[in-house]
Amino acid sequence: MKLLDRNQYCIWFSDRCNYRCSYCTNHASPEAPKSPVEANTRALIDLFGRVRPGVIMVSGGEPFMWKDFPTILEALPQHAWVLLTNLSSIPRWVDHPNIKLLIPAYHEEFANHARFTAHLEELKGRGKRLHVKLIVKPGREYDQIPLWEQWNGMGVLTSLVPLEFTAQFDRGFLQDVVTRFRTCSAYNARFFRADSPPNVLCVAGTDEAFQVNADGRVVRCSAVFDATGDDGSGSIWNPAFDSQPRRCPAQGSCFCEWHHWGQMTPANDNATWSRFIETGEWQKPTVEELFHFILDMGWDATGRTAGESRHSVFEGLGFSAPTRHLRVLPAVRG
């Protein structure tokens, strides 16, 4: 996990957001009280002042609503920042040179297409690196393709992203994902993502990789909310970290979103992401690279295919997946 040769951290600053998407797990009003993280800027600065330089991803909630964030940026010049945003607005501080990557997510329920596109054009013109998450819903697989074509045509890296990790999609669409729409492995591969086995040795929770929750606790990652430290006391007020990597107890996937680039080899590896952040040059993976990436991660080459097909999406493309990789995910019941 060494994007830009730095450690990987995450701050979940608050649940507050100006959108109320039906599929979101966070529904805090923009007028909700500040989270403990927002209300304790000094403690947060002290925490990140004692760890080694890292890439810090800020999520929420909508991080562009974080009023004290410019103070944190200036106080921690040793760190680089990645922000996951709905891009409904552009704060003045977004031009800060330590903000290395913006990940705008397009939420069609609330987003204004014209405004979103105008914001992409403005940020691109200002030299900011962008990677758009274009959310795709089952049964409407091709609805967002015109936007994918438009934004990639503008020179803004845009990837199709499944609405959730349990949804199932048309097999023909998944074949198009790996041939026509494979913008990057980091997001396109989520259509093939399967839960990682538990008990994997993981550095999350050490001072090399951790998450700060909105309540001020320092936790291992998005899958394991146990506080860090050998006595489980880690927080922004009491920095404590696991003394060594631990076995991951998560029954779900422990492939953490905010340092997904840590395992992007050989497709879109750390060098590829670093080159993009530093120069804007992007190397799209080949079908073969994406295929081997999915197998190397232990994921499912059938994809999350509607109808529980046992046939690899890569069949007919010149690649044959070993039987041991073909796993059928349970159907979604609503």
C-alpha positions as CSV (number, residue, x, y, z in Angstrom):
1,M,0.0,0.0,0.0
2,K,2.6,2.6,-1.1
3,L,0.9,4.9,-3.5
4,L,3.4,7.8,-4.1
5,D,5.7,5.8,-1.7
6,R,3.6,6.7,1.3
7,N,1.5,5.0,3.9
8,Q,-2.3,4.8,3.3
9,Y,-4.8,6.4,5.7
10,C,-8.5,7.4,5.6
11,I,-10.7,9.9,7.4
12,W,-14.4,9.4,7.5
13,F,-15.0,13.0,8.5
14,S,-18.8,13.0,9.0
15,D,-22.1,11.6,7.8
16,R,-23.3,15.0,6.8
17,C,-24.2,15.4,3.1
18,N,-26.3,17.7,0.9
19,Y,-27.6,14.6,-1.0
20,R,-30.0,12.0,0.3
21,C,-29.4,9.1,-2.2
22,S,-31.8,6.1,-1.6
23,Y,-28.9,3.6,-1.6
24,C,-26.6,5.5,0.8
25,T,-26.0,4.3,4.4
26,N,-25.4,7.9,5.6
27,H,-28.4,10.2,5.9
28,A,-27.2,13.0,8.1
29,S,-28.6,16.4,7.2
30,P,-26.2,19.2,6.2
31,E,-27.5,21.0,9.3
32,A,-26.6,18.2,11.7
33,P,-24.1,18.9,14.5
34,K,-20.4,18.6,13.7
35,S,-19.0,15.2,14.2
36,P,-16.3,14.6,16.9
37,V,-13.7,14.7,14.1
38,E,-14.9,18.0,12.8
39,A,-15.1,19.4,16.4
40,N,-11.6,18.3,17.3
41,T,-9.3,19.7,14.6
42,R,-6.3,20.0,16.9
43,A,-6.5,16.4,18.0
44,L,-6.7,15.2,14.4
45,I,-3.8,17.3,13.4
46,D,-1.7,16.0,16.3
47,L,-2.6,12.4,15.3
48,F,-1.4,12.8,11.6
49,G,1.5,14.8,12.7
50,R,3.0,11.8,14.5
51,V,2.7,9.2,11.7
52,R,4.8,8.9,8.6
53,P,3.9,10.8,5.4
54,G,0.9,9.2,3.8
55,V,-1.8,9.5,1.3
56,I,-5.0,10.3,3.2
57,M,-8.4,9.6,1.6
58,V,-11.2,11.7,2.9
59,S,-14.7,10.4,2.7
60,G,-18.1,10.8,4.4
61,G,-20.6,12.4,3.9
62,E,-19.5,15.1,1.6
63,P,-16.0,16.3,2.4
64,F,-16.4,19.6,0.5
65,M,-18.6,20.6,3.4
66,W,-15.7,20.3,5.9
67,K,-15.2,23.9,6.9
68,D,-12.0,23.4,8.8
69,F,-10.3,21.3,6.2
70,P,-8.1,24.1,4.9
71,T,-6.6,24.5,8.3
72,I,-5.7,20.8,8.4
73,L,-4.2,21.0,4.8
74,E,-1.9,23.8,5.9
75,A,-0.9,22.1,9.2
76,L,0.0,18.8,7.6
77,P,2.2,19.6,4.5
78,Q,3.9,16.2,4.6
79,H,0.7,14.3,3.6
80,A,-1.0,14.0,0.2
81,W,-4.8,13.9,-0.1
82,V,-7.4,12.1,-2.1
83,L,-11.1,13.3,-1.8
84,L,-14.2,11.3,-2.6
85,T,-16.9,13.9,-3.5
86,N,-20.3,14.3,-5.1
87,L,-18.8,17.4,-6.9
88,S,-22.0,19.5,-6.3
89,S,-19.7,22.4,-5.5
90,I,-16.1,23.4,-5.8
91,P,-14.5,25.0,-2.7
92,R,-11.7,27.5,-3.1
93,W,-9.2,25.4,-1.3
94,V,-9.4,22.6,-3.9
95,D,-6.4,24.0,-5.8
96,H,-4.1,23.2,-2.9
97,P,-1.1,21.3,-4.3
98,N,-1.3,18.6,-1.7
99,I,-4.7,17.5,-3.0
100,K,-3.4,14.9,-5.5
101,L,-6.6,13.2,-6.7
102,L,-10.3,13.9,-6.7
103,I,-12.8,11.0,-7.1
104,P,-16.1,12.5,-8.0
105,A,-19.0,10.1,-7.8
106,Y,-22.0,10.7,-10.0
107,H,-25.3,10.1,-8.1
108,E,-28.0,10.5,-10.7
109,E,-30.8,10.8,-8.1
110,F,-29.5,14.3,-7.1
111,A,-26.7,15.3,-9.4
112,N,-27.2,17.9,-12.0
113,H,-25.6,16.6,-15.2
114,A,-24.8,20.0,-16.7
115,R,-23.3,21.3,-13.5
116,F,-21.3,18.1,-12.8
117,T,-19.9,18.3,-16.4
118,A,-19.0,21.9,-16.0
119,H,-17.2,21.2,-12.7
120,L,-15.2,18.5,-14.4
121,E,-14.2,20.8,-17.2
122,E,-13.2,23.5,-14.7
123,L,-11.1,21.2,-12.5
124,K,-9.5,19.6,-15.5
125,G,-8.6,23.1,-16.8
126,R,-7.1,23.9,-13.4
127,G,-4.8,20.8,-13.7
128,K,-6.5,18.6,-11.0
129,R,-6.4,14.9,-11.4
130,L,-9.8,13.3,-11.6
131,H,-11.2,9.8,-11.6
132,V,-15.0,9.7,-11.9
133,K,-17.0,6.9,-10.4
134,L,-20.1,6.5,-12.6
135,I,-22.5,4.3,-10.7
136,V,-24.3,1.6,-12.7
137,K,-27.6,0.0,-11.5
138,P,-28.7,-3.6,-12.3
139,G,-31.3,-3.7,-15.1
140,R,-30.2,-0.3,-16.3
141,E,-26.7,-1.4,-17.3
142,Y,-26.3,0.8,-20.4
143,D,-28.1,3.9,-19.2
144,Q,-24.9,5.7,-18.1
145,I,-22.8,4.8,-21.2
146,P,-23.4,8.1,-22.9
147,L,-22.0,9.9,-19.8
148,W,-19.0,7.4,-19.8
149,E,-18.3,8.3,-23.4
150,Q,-18.8,12.0,-22.9
151,W,-16.5,12.4,-19.9
152,N,-13.8,10.0,-21.1
153,G,-14.0,11.9,-24.4
154,M,-13.3,15.1,-22.5
155,G,-10.1,13.5,-21.2
156,V,-11.5,12.9,-17.7
157,L,-10.8,9.3,-16.5
158,T,-14.3,7.8,-15.8
159,S,-15.0,4.2,-14.7
160,L,-18.2,2.3,-14.4
161,V,-18.8,1.2,-10.8
162,P,-21.5,-1.2,-9.6
163,L,-24.1,0.2,-7.2
164,E,-23.2,-2.4,-4.6
165,F,-21.1,-5.5,-4.2
166,T,-24.0,-7.9,-4.1
167,A,-25.9,-6.7,-7.2
168,Q,-26.0,-8.8,-10.4
169,F,-25.7,-7.7,-13.9
170,D,-26.4,-8.8,-17.5
171,R,-23.6,-11.1,-18.7
172,G,-23.3,-9.3,-22.1
173,F,-22.8,-6.0,-20.2
174,L,-20.0,-7.6,-18.1
175,Q,-18.3,-8.7,-21.3
176,D,-18.5,-5.1,-22.5
177,V,-17.0,-4.0,-19.2
178,V,-13.9,-6.1,-19.8
179,T,-13.6,-5.2,-23.5
180,R,-15.1,-1.8,-24.3
181,F,-15.4,-0.1,-20.8
182,R,-12.3,-1.4,-18.9
183,T,-11.1,2.1,-18.0
184,C,-9.2,0.8,-15.0
185,S,-9.0,-2.3,-12.9
186,A,-9.6,-0.5,-9.6
187,Y,-13.3,0.0,-10.3
188,N,-14.2,-2.2,-13.3
189,A,-12.9,-5.2,-11.4
190,R,-15.6,-4.6,-8.8
191,F,-18.0,-6.3,-11.1
192,F,-16.0,-9.5,-10.4
193,R,-15.1,-8.8,-6.8
194,A,-15.7,-11.6,-4.3
195,D,-15.2,-11.7,-0.5
196,S,-11.7,-12.2,0.6
197,P,-11.3,-15.2,2.9
198,P,-11.1,-14.3,6.6
199,N,-7.9,-14.6,8.6
200,V,-5.7,-12.9,6.0
201,L,-2.7,-11.2,7.5
202,C,-3.3,-7.4,7.2
203,V,-1.4,-4.3,8.1
204,A,-4.6,-2.2,8.6
205,G,-4.6,-1.0,12.1
206,T,-0.8,-0.4,12.3
207,D,0.6,3.0,11.9
208,E,1.0,2.2,8.1
209,A,-2.7,2.0,7.3
210,F,-5.7,3.0,9.4
211,Q,-9.0,4.8,9.3
212,V,-10.3,7.6,11.5
213,N,-14.1,7.3,12.0
214,A,-16.3,10.3,12.4
215,D,-16.7,9.6,16.1
216,G,-12.9,10.0,16.6
217,R,-12.0,6.4,17.0
218,V,-9.0,5.0,15.0
219,V,-10.1,1.7,13.5
220,R,-8.5,-0.9,11.2
221,C,-10.6,-0.3,8.1
222,S,-14.1,-0.1,6.7
223,A,-14.7,-3.8,7.3
224,V,-13.3,-3.9,10.9
225,F,-14.5,-1.1,13.2
226,D,-12.6,-2.4,16.2
227,A,-10.5,0.4,17.6
228,T,-6.7,0.0,17.1
229,G,-4.0,-0.6,19.7
230,D,-3.3,-3.7,21.6
231,D,-5.8,-2.7,24.2
232,G,-8.4,-1.4,21.6
233,S,-8.1,2.2,22.8
234,G,-7.1,4.0,19.6
235,S,-8.6,7.4,19.0
236,I,-7.6,10.9,17.9
237,W,-7.2,11.8,21.6
238,N,-5.3,8.6,22.4
239,P,-3.3,7.5,19.3
240,A,-2.6,3.8,19.6
241,F,-1.9,1.3,16.8
242,D,-1.6,-2.4,16.5
243,S,2.1,-3.4,17.1
244,Q,2.1,-5.7,14.1
245,P,-0.2,-6.9,11.3
246,R,-3.1,-9.1,12.5
247,R,-5.3,-11.7,10.9
248,C,-8.4,-10.1,9.4
249,P,-11.6,-11.4,11.2
250,A,-14.0,-9.9,8.7
251,Q,-16.5,-12.3,7.2
252,G,-17.0,-9.9,4.3
253,S,-14.2,-8.5,2.1
254,C,-11.3,-6.9,3.8
255,F,-10.2,-5.3,0.5
256,C,-10.4,-1.7,1.8
257,E,-11.7,0.9,-0.6
258,W,-9.4,3.7,0.3
259,H,-6.2,1.9,-0.3
260,H,-7.5,-0.3,-3.2
261,W,-4.4,0.7,-5.2
262,G,-2.2,-1.3,-2.8
263,Q,-2.9,-4.5,-4.8
264,M,-3.3,-3.2,-8.3
265,T,-0.6,-5.5,-9.8
266,P,-0.1,-6.0,-12.7
267,A,-3.1,-4.0,-13.9
268,N,-3.1,-0.4,-12.8
269,D,-0.4,-0.9,-10.2
270,N,1.0,1.7,-7.9
271,A,3.4,3.0,-10.5
272,T,0.5,3.5,-12.9
273,W,-1.5,5.4,-10.3
274,S,1.5,7.5,-9.3
275,R,2.3,8.4,-12.9
276,F,-1.4,9.5,-13.4
277,I,-1.3,11.6,-10.2
278,E,2.0,13.2,-11.1
279,T,1.7,13.6,-14.9
280,G,-1.9,12.9,-15.9
281,E,-0.7,10.0,-18.1
282,W,-3.1,7.0,-17.8
283,Q,-2.4,3.4,-19.0
284,K,-5.5,1.5,-19.6
285,P,-5.2,-2.2,-18.7
286,T,-5.5,-4.8,-21.5
287,V,-8.2,-7.5,-21.3
288,E,-5.5,-10.0,-20.4
289,E,-4.2,-7.9,-17.6
290,L,-7.6,-7.5,-16.1
291,F,-8.3,-11.2,-16.4
292,H,-5.1,-12.2,-14.6
293,F,-5.7,-9.4,-12.0
294,I,-9.1,-10.9,-11.2
295,L,-7.7,-14.4,-10.8
296,D,-4.7,-13.2,-8.8
297,M,-7.1,-11.5,-6.4
298,G,-9.0,-14.7,-6.0
299,W,-12.2,-13.1,-7.4
300,D,-14.8,-14.6,-9.7
301,A,-14.2,-14.6,-13.4
302,T,-17.9,-15.3,-14.0
303,G,-18.7,-11.9,-12.6
304,R,-21.7,-11.0,-10.6
305,T,-23.9,-12.3,-13.4
306,A,-27.7,-12.3,-13.3
307,G,-29.0,-15.8,-13.6
308,E,-26.1,-17.3,-11.7
309,S,-24.2,-18.3,-14.8
310,R,-21.2,-20.6,-14.2
311,H,-19.4,-19.5,-17.4
312,S,-16.5,-17.0,-17.2
313,V,-17.2,-13.7,-18.8
314,F,-13.8,-14.0,-20.4
315,E,-14.8,-17.2,-22.3
316,G,-14.8,-16.4,-26.0
317,L,-12.2,-13.7,-25.5
318,G,-9.3,-16.1,-25.6
319,F,-8.9,-16.7,-21.8
320,S,-10.0,-19.7,-19.8
321,A,-10.3,-19.5,-16.0
322,P,-9.5,-22.5,-13.8
323,T,-12.6,-24.1,-12.3
324,R,-11.4,-23.3,-8.8
325,H,-11.9,-19.6,-9.5
326,L,-15.5,-20.0,-10.7
327,R,-17.7,-19.2,-7.7
328,V,-21.4,-18.5,-7.8
329,L,-22.5,-15.6,-5.6
330,P,-25.9,-15.8,-3.9
331,A,-28.8,-14.1,-5.6
332,V,-30.0,-10.8,-4.2
333,R,-33.3,-11.1,-2.5
334,G,-35.1,-7.9,-1.7
